[in-house]
Amino acid sequence: MTHYATVDDIARCKSIIEIELKKRNIALDSEQLDKLTVDIMNLIYAKGGSYSNETIQQFAKAYIIRFYNEKNLGESIGR
């Protein structure tokens, strides 16, 4: 799971990621979204960031853009 994250943190992160995915017309199933949420939250934790909305949004944007541009995002998260 994620380090020092509450259930509310996880729900907010998932919601923010969904918004960023929709902006780019990327559709993931529930399991893929859960995995992506954990990946992004673990990255935020590893970099010493907080789980604020702004931090989550910035990490989500960067993660999605990088993996969407380099290869199919679905493939990178087990689609």
Biopython code that builds the backbone (N, CA, C, O; Angstrom):
import numpy as np
from Bio.PDB.StructureBuilder import StructureBuilder

atoms = [
    (1, "MET", "N", (0.843, -1.181, 0.000)),
    (1, "MET", "CA", (0.000, 0.000, 0.000)),
    (1, "MET", "C", (0.884, 1.239, 0.000)),
    (1, "MET", "O", (2.032, 1.188, -0.443)),
    (2, "THR", "N", (0.368, 2.316, 0.481)),
    (2, "THR", "CA", (1.107, 3.576, 0.458)),
    (2, "THR", "C", (1.538, 3.967, 1.863)),
    (2, "THR", "O", (0.892, 3.614, 2.850)),
    (3, "HIS", "N", (2.633, 4.696, 1.934)),
    (3, "HIS", "CA", (3.208, 5.091, 3.211)),
    (3, "HIS", "C", (2.521, 6.335, 3.767)),
    (3, "HIS", "O", (2.365, 7.337, 3.069)),
    (4, "TYR", "N", (2.119, 6.258, 5.015)),
    (4, "TYR", "CA", (1.563, 7.396, 5.744)),
    (4, "TYR", "C", (0.382, 8.058, 5.043)),
    (4, "TYR", "O", (0.139, 9.250, 5.231)),
    (5, "ALA", "N", (-0.337, 7.313, 4.256)),
    (5, "ALA", "CA", (-1.502, 7.857, 3.554)),
    (5, "ALA", "C", (-2.777, 7.388, 4.239)),
    (5, "ALA", "O", (-2.886, 6.239, 4.666)),
    (6, "THR", "N", (-3.722, 8.285, 4.335)),
    (6, "THR", "CA", (-5.026, 7.932, 4.885)),
    (6, "THR", "C", (-5.938, 7.463, 3.751)),
    (6, "THR", "O", (-5.610, 7.601, 2.573)),
    (7, "VAL", "N", (-7.069, 6.918, 4.127)),
    (7, "VAL", "CA", (-8.068, 6.518, 3.131)),
    (7, "VAL", "C", (-8.501, 7.740, 2.319)),
    (7, "VAL", "O", (-8.719, 7.643, 1.111)),
    (8, "ASP", "N", (-8.624, 8.881, 2.985)),
    (8, "ASP", "CA", (-8.992, 10.122, 2.289)),
    (8, "ASP", "C", (-7.909, 10.553, 1.293)),
    (8, "ASP", "O", (-8.223, 11.003, 0.191)),
    (9, "ASP", "N", (-6.633, 10.415, 1.682)),
    (9, "ASP", "CA", (-5.534, 10.750, 0.768)),
    (9, "ASP", "C", (-5.615, 9.911, -0.500)),
    (9, "ASP", "O", (-5.465, 10.426, -1.608)),
    (10, "ILE", "N", (-5.853, 8.622, -0.331)),
    (10, "ILE", "CA", (-5.924, 7.708, -1.471)),
    (10, "ILE", "C", (-7.102, 8.059, -2.374)),
    (10, "ILE", "O", (-6.967, 8.068, -3.597)),
    (11, "ALA", "N", (-8.248, 8.347, -1.780)),
    (11, "ALA", "CA", (-9.438, 8.709, -2.562)),
    (11, "ALA", "C", (-9.211, 10.010, -3.336)),
    (11, "ALA", "O", (-9.588, 10.111, -4.503)),
    (12, "ARG", "N", (-8.593, 11.009, -2.686)),
    (12, "ARG", "CA", (-8.301, 12.277, -3.365)),
    (12, "ARG", "C", (-7.325, 12.066, -4.505)),
    (12, "ARG", "O", (-7.499, 12.611, -5.596)),
    (13, "CYS", "N", (-6.291, 11.268, -4.246)),
    (13, "CYS", "CA", (-5.291, 10.996, -5.279)),
    (13, "CYS", "C", (-5.940, 10.324, -6.481)),
    (13, "CYS", "O", (-5.685, 10.703, -7.624)),
    (14, "LYS", "N", (-6.771, 9.335, -6.222)),
    (14, "LYS", "CA", (-7.440, 8.621, -7.314)),
    (14, "LYS", "C", (-8.312, 9.576, -8.121)),
    (14, "LYS", "O", (-8.336, 9.512, -9.350)),
    (15, "SER", "N", (-9.020, 10.454, -7.437)),
    (15, "SER", "CA", (-9.890, 11.418, -8.108)),
    (15, "SER", "C", (-9.085, 12.377, -8.990)),
    (15, "SER", "O", (-9.474, 12.662, -10.122)),
    (16, "ILE", "N", (-7.975, 12.865, -8.469)),
    (16, "ILE", "CA", (-7.124, 13.789, -9.225)),
    (16, "ILE", "C", (-6.527, 13.086, -10.438)),
    (16, "ILE", "O", (-6.463, 13.669, -11.521)),
    (17, "ILE", "N", (-6.096, 11.854, -10.271)),
    (17, "ILE", "CA", (-5.533, 11.086, -11.386)),
    (17, "ILE", "C", (-6.590, 10.856, -12.457)),
    (17, "ILE", "O", (-6.301, 10.970, -13.648)),
    (18, "GLU", "N", (-7.805, 10.534, -12.047)),
    (18, "GLU", "CA", (-8.895, 10.340, -13.019)),
    (18, "GLU", "C", (-9.102, 11.593, -13.863)),
    (18, "GLU", "O", (-9.292, 11.504, -15.076)),
    (19, "ILE", "N", (-9.066, 12.752, -13.227)),
    (19, "ILE", "CA", (-9.234, 14.020, -13.948)),
    (19, "ILE", "C", (-8.109, 14.203, -14.965)),
    (19, "ILE", "O", (-8.360, 14.572, -16.112)),
    (20, "GLU", "N", (-6.873, 13.946, -14.546)),
    (20, "GLU", "CA", (-5.731, 14.096, -15.454)),
    (20, "GLU", "C", (-5.805, 13.105, -16.615)),
    (20, "GLU", "O", (-5.445, 13.447, -17.741)),
    (21, "LEU", "N", (-6.262, 11.895, -16.355)),
    (21, "LEU", "CA", (-6.413, 10.902, -17.420)),
    (21, "LEU", "C", (-7.490, 11.332, -18.414)),
    (21, "LEU", "O", (-7.311, 11.206, -19.625)),
    (22, "LYS", "N", (-8.609, 11.841, -17.896)),
    (22, "LYS", "CA", (-9.702, 12.284, -18.769)),
    (22, "LYS", "C", (-9.262, 13.435, -19.668)),
    (22, "LYS", "O", (-9.681, 13.511, -20.823)),
    (23, "LYS", "N", (-8.424, 14.331, -19.151)),
    (23, "LYS", "CA", (-7.915, 15.448, -19.954)),
    (23, "LYS", "C", (-7.160, 14.946, -21.179)),
    (23, "LYS", "O", (-7.098, 15.617, -22.209)),
    (24, "ARG", "N", (-6.590, 13.757, -21.047)),
    (24, "ARG", "CA", (-5.779, 13.182, -22.130)),
    (24, "ARG", "C", (-6.487, 12.040, -22.847)),
    (24, "ARG", "O", (-5.878, 11.311, -23.629)),
    (25, "ASN", "N", (-7.778, 11.894, -22.572)),
    (25, "ASN", "CA", (-8.592, 10.837, -23.191)),
    (25, "ASN", "C", (-8.003, 9.444, -22.987)),
    (25, "ASN", "O", (-7.980, 8.626, -23.906)),
    (26, "ILE", "N", (-7.528, 9.187, -21.769)),
    (26, "ILE", "CA", (-6.974, 7.882, -21.416)),
    (26, "ILE", "C", (-7.964, 7.199, -20.485)),
    (26, "ILE", "O", (-8.362, 7.762, -19.465)),
    (27, "ALA", "N", (-8.354, 5.995, -20.841)),
    (27, "ALA", "CA", (-9.299, 5.230, -20.021)),
    (27, "ALA", "C", (-8.592, 4.019, -19.428)),
    (27, "ALA", "O", (-7.945, 3.253, -20.142)),
    (28, "LEU", "N", (-8.722, 3.855, -18.116)),
    (28, "LEU", "CA", (-8.174, 2.699, -17.420)),
    (28, "LEU", "C", (-9.293, 2.009, -16.661)),
    (28, "LEU", "O", (-10.273, 2.643, -16.271)),
    (29, "ASP", "N", (-9.144, 0.712, -16.454)),
    (29, "ASP", "CA", (-10.133, 0.028, -15.627)),
    (29, "ASP", "C", (-9.802, 0.283, -14.156)),
    (29, "ASP", "O", (-8.773, 0.879, -13.837)),
    (30, "SER", "N", (-10.670, -0.166, -13.280)),
    (30, "SER", "CA", (-10.542, 0.106, -11.848)),
    (30, "SER", "C", (-9.231, -0.431, -11.273)),
    (30, "SER", "O", (-8.574, 0.240, -10.477)),
    (31, "GLU", "N", (-8.863, -1.621, -11.673)),
    (31, "GLU", "CA", (-7.627, -2.229, -11.165)),
    (31, "GLU", "C", (-6.398, -1.439, -11.614)),
    (31, "GLU", "O", (-5.474, -1.225, -10.828)),
    (32, "GLN", "N", (-6.386, -1.013, -12.858)),
    (32, "GLN", "CA", (-5.271, -0.219, -13.376)),
    (32, "GLN", "C", (-5.193, 1.136, -12.680)),
    (32, "GLN", "O", (-4.106, 1.621, -12.369)),
    (33, "LEU", "N", (-6.351, 1.739, -12.440)),
    (33, "LEU", "CA", (-6.384, 3.025, -11.744)),
    (33, "LEU", "C", (-5.856, 2.876, -10.322)),
    (33, "LEU", "O", (-5.116, 3.735, -9.843)),
    (34, "ASP", "N", (-6.228, 1.801, -9.648)),
    (34, "ASP", "CA", (-5.724, 1.550, -8.294)),
    (34, "ASP", "C", (-4.203, 1.420, -8.301)),
    (34, "ASP", "O", (-3.526, 1.996, -7.449)),
    (35, "LYS", "N", (-3.667, 0.670, -9.254)),
    (35, "LYS", "CA", (-2.218, 0.476, -9.340)),
    (35, "LYS", "C", (-1.519, 1.798, -9.645)),
    (35, "LYS", "O", (-0.491, 2.110, -9.044)),
    (36, "LEU", "N", (-2.067, 2.564, -10.565)),
    (36, "LEU", "CA", (-1.486, 3.858, -10.899)),
    (36, "LEU", "C", (-1.507, 4.791, -9.691)),
    (36, "LEU", "O", (-0.543, 5.517, -9.451)),
    (37, "THR", "N", (-2.588, 4.773, -8.941)),
    (37, "THR", "CA", (-2.703, 5.601, -7.739)),
    (37, "THR", "C", (-1.612, 5.252, -6.740)),
    (37, "THR", "O", (-0.944, 6.141, -6.211)),
    (38, "VAL", "N", (-1.429, 3.973, -6.480)),
    (38, "VAL", "CA", (-0.388, 3.537, -5.544)),
    (38, "VAL", "C", (0.997, 3.914, -6.073)),
    (38, "VAL", "O", (1.840, 4.386, -5.310)),
    (39, "ASP", "N", (1.238, 3.712, -7.362)),
    (39, "ASP", "CA", (2.536, 4.066, -7.950)),
    (39, "ASP", "C", (2.840, 5.547, -7.752)),
    (39, "ASP", "O", (3.941, 5.910, -7.340)),
    (40, "ILE", "N", (1.875, 6.388, -8.042)),
    (40, "ILE", "CA", (2.089, 7.834, -7.919)),
    (40, "ILE", "C", (2.256, 8.238, -6.460)),
    (40, "ILE", "O", (3.111, 9.066, -6.146)),
    (41, "MET", "N", (1.464, 7.676, -5.573)),
    (41, "MET", "CA", (1.594, 8.019, -4.153)),
    (41, "MET", "C", (2.932, 7.548, -3.593)),
    (41, "MET", "O", (3.537, 8.247, -2.779)),
    (42, "ASN", "N", (3.397, 6.393, -4.007)),
    (42, "ASN", "CA", (4.710, 5.919, -3.563)),
    (42, "ASN", "C", (5.824, 6.806, -4.101)),
    (42, "ASN", "O", (6.812, 7.049, -3.407)),
    (43, "LEU", "N", (5.677, 7.286, -5.317)),
    (43, "LEU", "CA", (6.657, 8.202, -5.891)),
    (43, "LEU", "C", (6.682, 9.518, -5.108)),
    (43, "LEU", "O", (7.753, 10.044, -4.805)),
    (44, "ILE", "N", (5.521, 10.035, -4.789)),
    (44, "ILE", "CA", (5.438, 11.264, -3.994)),
    (44, "ILE", "C", (6.136, 11.065, -2.654)),
    (44, "ILE", "O", (6.924, 11.910, -2.230)),
    (45, "TYR", "N", (5.851, 9.959, -1.994)),
    (45, "TYR", "CA", (6.471, 9.664, -0.700)),
    (45, "TYR", "C", (7.991, 9.566, -0.832)),
    (45, "TYR", "O", (8.726, 10.122, -0.015)),
    (46, "ALA", "N", (8.459, 8.859, -1.860)),
    (46, "ALA", "CA", (9.898, 8.662, -2.058)),
    (46, "ALA", "C", (10.623, 9.984, -2.301)),
    (46, "ALA", "O", (11.787, 10.137, -1.929)),
    (47, "LYS", "N", (9.938, 10.927, -2.921)),
    (47, "LYS", "CA", (10.537, 12.233, -3.212)),
    (47, "LYS", "C", (10.386, 13.210, -2.046)),
    (47, "LYS", "O", (10.868, 14.341, -2.118)),
    (48, "GLY", "N", (9.721, 12.781, -0.978)),
    (48, "GLY", "CA", (9.577, 13.630, 0.193)),
    (48, "GLY", "C", (8.450, 14.634, 0.108)),
    (48, "GLY", "O", (8.403, 15.587, 0.886)),
    (49, "GLY", "N", (7.538, 14.428, -0.832)),
    (49, "GLY", "CA", (6.420, 15.352, -0.992)),
    (49, "GLY", "C", (5.266, 15.030, -0.062)),
    (49, "GLY", "O", (5.219, 13.966, 0.553)),
    (50, "SER", "N", (4.352, 15.957, 0.026)),
    (50, "SER", "CA", (3.138, 15.739, 0.812)),
    (50, "SER", "C", (2.050, 15.223, -0.121)),
    (50, "SER", "O", (2.221, 15.196, -1.339)),
    (51, "TYR", "N", (0.951, 14.822, 0.456)),
    (51, "TYR", "CA", (-0.180, 14.357, -0.348)),
    (51, "TYR", "C", (-1.205, 15.475, -0.552)),
    (51, "TYR", "O", (-2.411, 15.227, -0.568)),
    (52, "SER", "N", (-0.717, 16.701, -0.707)),
    (52, "SER", "CA", (-1.624, 17.821, -0.981)),
    (52, "SER", "C", (-2.169, 17.678, -2.398)),
    (52, "SER", "O", (-1.575, 16.999, -3.236)),
    (53, "ASN", "N", (-3.296, 18.318, -2.655)),
    (53, "ASN", "CA", (-3.894, 18.264, -3.993)),
    (53, "ASN", "C", (-2.920, 18.732, -5.067)),
    (53, "ASN", "O", (-2.820, 18.120, -6.130)),
    (54, "GLU", "N", (-2.203, 19.815, -4.789)),
    (54, "GLU", "CA", (-1.281, 20.374, -5.767)),
    (54, "GLU", "C", (-0.131, 19.411, -6.057)),
    (54, "GLU", "O", (0.257, 19.231, -7.211)),
    (55, "THR", "N", (0.408, 18.797, -5.013)),
    (55, "THR", "CA", (1.506, 17.850, -5.199)),
    (55, "THR", "C", (1.042, 16.640, -5.992)),
    (55, "THR", "O", (1.721, 16.202, -6.921)),
    (56, "ILE", "N", (-0.105, 16.103, -5.629)),
    (56, "ILE", "CA", (-0.651, 14.945, -6.339)),
    (56, "ILE", "C", (-0.858, 15.291, -7.812)),
    (56, "ILE", "O", (-0.493, 14.512, -8.693)),
    (57, "GLN", "N", (-1.440, 16.450, -8.074)),
    (57, "GLN", "CA", (-1.716, 16.845, -9.453)),
    (57, "GLN", "C", (-0.428, 16.973, -10.262)),
    (57, "GLN", "O", (-0.363, 16.503, -11.398)),
    (58, "GLN", "N", (0.587, 17.598, -9.696)),
    (58, "GLN", "CA", (1.844, 17.778, -10.426)),
    (58, "GLN", "C", (2.530, 16.439, -10.709)),
    (58, "GLN", "O", (3.027, 16.217, -11.813)),
    (59, "PHE", "N", (2.555, 15.560, -9.726)),
    (59, "PHE", "CA", (3.161, 14.248, -9.944)),
    (59, "PHE", "C", (2.339, 13.431, -10.939)),
    (59, "PHE", "O", (2.901, 12.736, -11.786)),
    (60, "ALA", "N", (1.030, 13.511, -10.842)),
    (60, "ALA", "CA", (0.165, 12.767, -11.770)),
    (60, "ALA", "C", (0.386, 13.250, -13.201)),
    (60, "ALA", "O", (0.524, 12.438, -14.115)),
    (61, "LYS", "N", (0.420, 14.561, -13.399)),
    (61, "LYS", "CA", (0.656, 15.109, -14.739)),
    (61, "LYS", "C", (1.978, 14.609, -15.306)),
    (61, "LYS", "O", (2.035, 14.115, -16.432)),
    (62, "ALA", "N", (3.036, 14.741, -14.519)),
    (62, "ALA", "CA", (4.361, 14.342, -14.993)),
    (62, "ALA", "C", (4.418, 12.849, -15.292)),
    (62, "ALA", "O", (4.976, 12.443, -16.312)),
    (63, "TYR", "N", (3.855, 12.040, -14.427)),
    (63, "TYR", "CA", (3.870, 10.582, -14.597)),
    (63, "TYR", "C", (3.094, 10.184, -15.842)),
    (63, "TYR", "O", (3.573, 9.388, -16.650)),
    (64, "ILE", "N", (1.913, 10.727, -15.997)),
    (64, "ILE", "CA", (1.062, 10.381, -17.139)),
    (64, "ILE", "C", (1.695, 10.854, -18.445)),
    (64, "ILE", "O", (1.742, 10.098, -19.415)),
    (65, "ILE", "N", (2.177, 12.080, -18.482)),
    (65, "ILE", "CA", (2.797, 12.602, -19.701)),
    (65, "ILE", "C", (4.021, 11.770, -20.077)),
    (65, "ILE", "O", (4.197, 11.411, -21.241)),
    (66, "ARG", "N", (4.855, 11.467, -19.101)),
    (66, "ARG", "CA", (6.072, 10.699, -19.399)),
    (66, "ARG", "C", (5.736, 9.324, -19.958)),
    (66, "ARG", "O", (6.259, 8.935, -21.002)),
    (67, "PHE", "N", (4.880, 8.597, -19.282)),
    (67, "PHE", "CA", (4.594, 7.240, -19.721)),
    (67, "PHE", "C", (3.684, 7.208, -20.939)),
    (67, "PHE", "O", (3.771, 6.286, -21.751)),
    (68, "TYR", "N", (2.822, 8.190, -21.077)),
    (68, "TYR", "CA", (1.956, 8.218, -22.251)),
    (68, "TYR", "C", (2.767, 8.553, -23.497)),
    (68, "TYR", "O", (2.500, 8.017, -24.572)),
    (69, "ASN", "N", (3.747, 9.427, -23.362)),
    (69, "ASN", "CA", (4.581, 9.793, -24.503)),
    (69, "ASN", "C", (5.607, 8.716, -24.839)),
    (69, "ASN", "O", (5.904, 8.496, -26.013)),
    (70, "GLU", "N", (6.157, 8.039, -23.822)),
    (70, "GLU", "CA", (7.195, 7.043, -24.062)),
    (70, "GLU", "C", (6.626, 5.721, -24.556)),
    (70, "GLU", "O", (7.210, 5.071, -25.423)),
    (71, "LYS", "N", (5.500, 5.331, -24.009)),
    (71, "LYS", "CA", (4.860, 4.084, -24.415)),
    (71, "LYS", "C", (3.420, 4.115, -23.945)),
    (71, "LYS", "O", (3.030, 5.005, -23.190)),
    (72, "ASN", "N", (2.657, 3.186, -24.371)),
    (72, "ASN", "CA", (1.256, 3.132, -23.975)),
    (72, "ASN", "C", (1.157, 3.006, -22.466)),
    (72, "ASN", "O", (1.720, 2.079, -21.884)),
    (73, "LEU", "N", (0.454, 3.920, -21.829)),
    (73, "LEU", "CA", (0.313, 3.913, -20.378)),
    (73, "LEU", "C", (-0.289, 2.609, -19.891)),
    (73, "LEU", "O", (0.131, 2.078, -18.863)),
    (74, "GLY", "N", (-1.258, 2.094, -20.608)),
    (74, "GLY", "CA", (-1.887, 0.840, -20.216)),
    (74, "GLY", "C", (-0.900, -0.304, -20.141)),
    (74, "GLY", "O", (-0.986, -1.135, -19.236)),
    (75, "GLU", "N", (0.033, -0.364, -21.072)),
    (75, "GLU", "CA", (1.055, -1.408, -21.050)),
    (75, "GLU", "C", (1.962, -1.253, -19.848)),
    (75, "GLU", "O", (2.363, -2.244, -19.239)),
    (76, "SER", "N", (2.290, -0.014, -19.500)),
    (76, "SER", "CA", (3.231, 0.210, -18.411)),
    (76, "SER", "C", (2.643, -0.132, -17.052)),
    (76, "SER", "O", (3.387, -0.358, -16.098)),
    (77, "ILE", "N", (1.313, -0.174, -16.949)),
    (77, "ILE", "CA", (0.711, -0.521, -15.664)),
    (77, "ILE", "C", (-0.048, -1.833, -15.740)),
    (77, "ILE", "O", (-0.947, -2.085, -14.938)),
    (78, "GLY", "N", (0.307, -2.652, -16.687)),
    (78, "GLY", "CA", (-0.226, -4.002, -16.725)),
    (78, "GLY", "C", (-1.538, -4.182, -17.435)),
    (78, "GLY", "O", (-2.293, -5.097, -17.107)),
    (79, "ARG", "N", (-1.827, -3.359, -18.376)),
    (79, "ARG", "CA", (-3.087, -3.469, -19.119)),
    (79, "ARG", "C", (-3.052, -4.624, -20.068)),
    (79, "ARG", "O", (-4.027, -4.870, -20.778)),
]
sb = StructureBuilder()
sb.init_structure("model")
sb.init_model(0)
sb.init_chain("A")
sb.init_seg("    ")
for serial, (resi, resn, name, xyz) in enumerate(atoms, 1):
    if name == "N":
        sb.init_residue(resn, " ", resi, " ")
    sb.init_atom(name, np.array(xyz, "f"), 0.0, 1.0, " ", f" {name:<3s}", serial, name[0])
structure = sb.get_structure()
